[in-house]
Amino acid sequence: MVRAAAKGGKKKGVTFTIDCSKPVEDKIMDIASFEKYLQERIKVAGKPGNLGDSVAVIRDKSKVTVSSDSEFSKRYLKYLTKKYLKKHNVRDWLRVIAANKDASVYELRYFNIAENEGEDEE
């Protein structure tokens, strides 16, 4: 009896954060359109935009937080972010990087272009 209660405990929710502070400060990216894009494109039960109560997309100044009651892949969130960047023609300048392995945070950073220019001169 005790085993069954331990197995069927609470469902573990997952929360992922995408930090868009650098592109938002430079006005390259609109955080409201990114939030709307995620709400329309995240698939739940095979249907896009079917978030319901299981997935929530929340915007705080320059961060977007996606929290889910069920299973949700961090990689899928990275895929959708890259797709958004490509759609808005900023994929050439921005990249999506995991800020920390333990914490579930993605960060949008610029490519280091100055380093590549120095190599061309030699």
N, C-alpha and C positions, 0 to 999 in steps of 0.2 A: 504494500500500500504506500509506503513512504517513497519507494523508488518511482512509482508512477507520478507522484506529485513533483518530484525533483526533475523528472524528464520533461513534463509538460508545463514548466514554469513560464515566466513572462517571455514574450517575444522580444528579442533584442532589436532595438531601433538603431539605425545608422544615421549619422549626420556628417555631411561633407560641406566644406566651405571653399569658395573660389574668391581669392583676393584680387580684385581688379583695380587697386588703388593707383598704380602708376599710369596706365592708359586713361583712366577717368580724370586724373589730375591734368593730364596733357590734352584732354578733350578729344582724344582719338576714338573713344568708345563711349556709347551711351548705356549706362547700367540698367535703365528702365527697359530698353529694347532687348537687352540680354536676358533679363528676368522673364519678359514676355515670351521670348524665343524658347527658353527652357520649359515654361509652362505649356506651350503648344507642342513641343517635340518629345518630351519625356514619355516613354511608353510604359503603361501599366496594363498587364494582362494582354499584351500584344496590340493595344490601341493607343495611338498618340493623343495627348491632351486629356486622357482619362485619369487624372490625378486622384480625384475623390478625396477620401480622408487618409489614404495610405501614404501619400507623398505631399510634402509642403515645400514651396519655393518662396523664400523670404529674402528681401533686399534690405541691407543696412548700409547707407551712405555709399561705400565703394566695395562692399562685399555681398556676395549672393550665397545664401545657405540653403542647401537642399537636405531635408530630413525625411526619412522614410521609416514606416513601421515594419515593412517587410524587407526582403532582401533587395539590395540595390548595389550595383557595381560602381566602384570609383572610376574604373576604366571607361565605363559608359558615359560618365559625366565629362571626362576628358575628351572623349570622342565628340560629344555634342558641342563642347566649347570650341574645339578646333574647327568644327563645321560652321559655327557662327562666325568665327574669325575669317574663314575663307569666304563666306557669303558677303561680308562687309569689306573685303579686300584689305585686311590688315594682317593676314596670316604671314606675310613676308617680313613683317617687323616684330611680331609678337610670338611668343611661345608659351606653352603651358607646362609648368614645372611643379612637381610635388615639393612643397616647402619642407615637409618633415615626414619621415616614414611612419612614425607612431601616430602623430596627429593626422587627421584626414583633411589636409588643406592643400589646395592647388593655388598656384600663384601665376599671374600673367607677367612675364618679363620681356624686355626688349632683347633682341639678338645683339651680341657684342660686335658691332660693325667696325669700330675703330681698330680692333685687333686684326681683322682681315685686310684692312687697307694697308697696314704696315708690311704685310707679307707680299703684297703685289709689287712694292717698290724694289725689293731685292732681286 
